[in-house]
Amino acid sequence: MISIIITIASLSLNAALLWYVSRILRKLLFISENLGDLYFTFRSFSVFVKSLYGMNSFHGEPIIQELVQRVGEVLDEIEMFREIFEYTLDEELEEELNEVEQYEENTPQAV
């Protein structure tokens, strides 16, 4: 009789723990996806600001230069959390952003 009660209690506790772990994992996946989206949004913004700075009419503008620097700092902070969201990253989008960044870096800027 006691072994049946212990078995039922154990099964109930295991079911509750399984439910709790599944909820936590769902929340972690949600956070991971949103951090990945934030990373790509900010990275594309960084590429945009760098290309804006390279334009003839804005090249050498100190405010835009500071904006480029601050965007880089924020992007570095976001990348510190990369371990969390690296499993949900869109690899094709990341490769595309890498190509755009390399193109912007290799394009001669106006003086």
Buried (B, 14 or more C-beta within 10 A) or exposed (E): EEEEEEEEEEEEEEEEEEEEEEEEEEEEEEBBBEBBBEBBEBBBEBBEBBBBBBEEEBBEBEEBBEBBEEBEEEBEEBEEBEEEBEEBBEEEBBEEBEEBBEEBEEEEBEE
